[in-house]
Amino acid sequence: MKILFASQNKGKQKEAKILFKDLAIDLVFPDEFKEFENFDVDETGKTFAENATLKAKAYAKQINLPCIADDSGVIIDGMNGLPGVHSNRWFNGTSDERNQEVLNRLKNRTNRNARYITVACFYDPNTKKCVIFEGVLEGSIGTKIIGNTGFDYDRIFIPNGFDKTYAQLGENVKNSTSQRAKAFKKVKDYIKKYR
């Protein structure tokens, strides 16, 4: 079974290869198809689920393959739930500049609680079957940017039960505990039965 993983983000692709490696499927990526040159999906949804579904359907339609798409973000209590569904688009700058802006906004805040959320969508264009899966990871925002692995907010996010950022803990810890791992485990379990 060939399934498209609908992300052109190299960090997400690397995670997906690891998370789905024990599943007997042929996982392919947009980079492998000319149909996805200059292809982008407007993430106009108001929720992670809406955005994941928009992406899954749009990508699947391009090449008529079952598709896994996700939308992820971080919700920070001390920023009134921001950045949420706009995690990659609320601040124009590099990942480190975005992280620094979060730290600046939390400078005088005592509530640094945060959670990573991933909502994954599996969509089969042949059967029109569309299923949603969610993974949540509670944690907090640190006080400085630190660590060498991961991407996005991993260098400031400290998962509950640890005293280091995800970027310090490394890929093995992240790939076994992350919100994406939780959501994709549910996707994997579903695909095993679906086939």
Secondary structure, 3 states (H helix, E strand, C coil): CEEEECCCCHHHHHHHHHHCCCCCCEEECHHHCHHHCCCCCCCCCCCHHHHHHHHHHHHHHHHCCCEEEEEEEEEEHHHCCCEHHHCCCCCCCCHHHHHHHHHHHCCCCCCCEEEEEEEEEEEECCCCEEEEEEEEEEEEECCCCCCCCCCHHHHCEEECCCCCCHHHHCHHHHHHHCHHHHHHHHHHHHHHHHC
